[in-house]
Amino acid sequence: MTAHTPFTADSPPIEIETGSNPQWSVIWMHGLGADGSDFAPIVPELGLSAAVAVRFIFPHAPFRPVTCNGGYVMRAWYDIISLAPNARRIDETGLLESRTFVRRLIEREAARGIPSERVILAGFSQGGAVAYLSALTHPAPLAGVIALSTYIPSARLITDELADANRQIPVFAAHGTDDEVVSLELGEQALALLHALGVEPEWRTYDMPHSVCMAEVADIGAWLSSVLGNPR
């Protein structure tokens, strides 16, 4: 397992390859205020087979003021204007800019020999919202989506632009039952929208707050192993 480019502020994405000549890529977006290093340690815990080499890409969101945090500048995929237990008001322009950024990363992988149908998008919290939108509206087929402790902030953007290529995309969605940041209700709203669109995710809940637990990591690893062994 090889790691590239230690994290420094405003550096390119962190990349970890589980073997030589990877044939799959996982692009993993962090949560609000974190950075690409947040989920890099999870890679060896997933228990993936050494027979399939995967490139994990952990990009960094840009710095921007976040309205709901008093305008404090932090890494954020988009501005969150206000919070409520069952809703969010967000800046859709920022969300769409982040989708464009993810699309560039997908194109970069294609240039490196990994086509979109072997790319999985993953994200936690705000990063998961970017993963949902980017995957479900991507014009070319993707391999899957991992959506952790997250929500869909703009159902309209997805319903208006749902891509035929990804109507049957495999989805692993998980949430903590005691999440005090992104309520379980918001996660369930996203699940209901997916069902309404004909997408059938694997849905898991865990007895945890707004975080990740080892049981969840094991389930992510099992789901990933299934996708890697059964390409679309």
N, C-alpha and C positions, 0 to 999 in steps of 0.2 A: 504494500500500500504506500503510495507516494503522495506527498503534499507539496503544493507549489505556492510560492509568494506569501510569506508571513504577512499577517494583516498590519497595515499602517493606514492612517487616515487617508481617505480618498484613493485608495489603491484599487486596482482591478479586482474582479471577483476572486475569492479564494477557490482553488480547485483541488480536489482530492480524487485520485484515480486508484481504484481497487486492484488494478492489474495493468499490464501493458496493452497497448492498442485497444482502448475501450470501444465497445460497440453500442453502448447505451449512455444516455446522459440524464441526470436529475438536476433540474434547476430549482433551487430551494430558497424562497424569500423569507427573511426574518420578520419579526414583529416590530411594532412601533418603538423607537428609541434604542433598539438593539443594532447589531450590524452582522455582516456575513459570518463572523466567527462564532455566532451564537449556537448554530446547529452543526458546525463542523465536527465536534467530538462525537456526534451520534453515529457517524458512518461505521466505525468498527463494531458498534453495539447492535447493528442490524442483522448480523449473522448471515450475510449474503454468501453464496457459493463463490469460491475462488475461481470456478470455471468460467464465470461470466464477468468480464471487466466492465466497470461502470465509472463514468466520470461524474462526480458530484460538483456542482457549481453553486457557490454561495455568494451572490452579489450583495452589494451594499446600497441601500436606499440613499438618495440625496439628502442633504441637510435642508430643512425648511421650517418655518414657524408653524406650530400646531395650535390652532385657535382654542381648542378645548383644554389645552394645558397653559393657558394664559399667554399664548404667543411664543412660548419657549421654543428655541431652535433645536431640533433633534433630527436624527435620521427618520424619515417617514416616506412611505410610498405615495401618500396623498394627505392633504389636510383634513382633519376631523373637526367640524365646526361645533357640533354639540353631541352629547352623549345622553342616552336614556336606556333604561333596562331592556327595552324591546325595540329600540330604533337607533339609528345614527343619521346625522346630517353631515355629508362629506362634500369635498370639492371634486366633482366628477372630472374636471379637466386634469387634475393631478392624477387621478386614477387611470385615465386614458393615456396620459404620458407614461405612466409606469407600464401599461400594456405594450406601448410602443417599444419601450426598453426591453421587455421580455421577448418581444418578437425579434428584436435585433440579436438577442442571445441565442434564440432558436436558429436564426439564419447563420450565426457564427458556428454553431454546431454542425449544420449542414455543410458548411465550407470545410469543416474538419473531418467530414466523412460520416457523420451521424445524422441521418435524415429525421424529419419531424416525427415519423411514426415510431421512432425509438427514443423519443424525448418525453420525460415525465416532468410535470410541473408540481412543485410542492410549496407549501407556505404555512406559516403559523400566524394566527390572529390577523393583523392587517395584511401581512404577506400572503395569507391564505385567501383573502378577498381578491388580491391581485391574481393569484393562481386560478381561482374560479373563473374570473372574467376572461383572463388571457386564454385559458384552455377552451372554454365553451364557445368562444367567438373566433377561435383560430381557424383560418380557412383551409388548412391542411391537417390531416389526421395526426393526433398526438397519441402517445402510449398510455397516458393516464394522468390522474390528478390526486395529490395527497393534500387534504384540507384539514388543518388541525386548529381546534379552538377558534373557529372563524365564523364568518357570516357573509352574506351577499349584500353589499351596501346599496346597490342600484339594480333592482330586478329588471328595470326597463332596458338597461344597456344589454343585458343578456337575452331577454326575450326578443328584442328588436334585431339582434345580430347573431342569434344562435346559428352556429355553422353546421351544415349538414354533415360535414366530415367528422364532427365530434358529438353527434347525437347519441352515440352508443359508447362513449368513452368510459373506461373503467375509472371509478372514483372510490377512494378511501377517505371517509370523513369521520372525524372523531372529536369528542368534546368532553370536558369535565363537568360533572354534575354540580359541582360547587364553584363554578367559574364566576368570579365577582367582577370581571372586566368585560368579557363578552359572554353574556348570559346564555345558558342552555337554550332558552327560548329563541334567541337569535340564530343559534345553530340549527334548531328545528325548523325555523322559517326557511333557511337555506335548503334544508332537506326537502321540505314541502314543494319549493319551487323546482328543484331537480326532478322530483316525481312528476310534477305537472308537465315538465318538458320531456318526459319519457326517459330520463336518465335514472339508472338504478344503482345508487352508491352502496358500498359496504359501509354501514353506519355502526359506530361503536361509542359507548360512553364509559367513562372511568370515574371512580370516586376520587376526584382531585380538583384543585382550583385551576386558575389560568396558568397552566404549566404542561409539562410532559412527564409521563411516568414510565417506568421500565416495562410494565405490561403493554402499554401502548407502543413503545419502541419495538417490542417483540412482534406485535401484530402488524406494524408497518413493515417490518422485515419480511414477515410471511407473505403479506400482500405483494410487496415488491418482487419477491422471489417468484410468485405466481405469474405476475405480469412479464417478467423477464423470460420465463419459460414458455409463455404463450403469447408471442407477439401478434399484434393485429395484422 
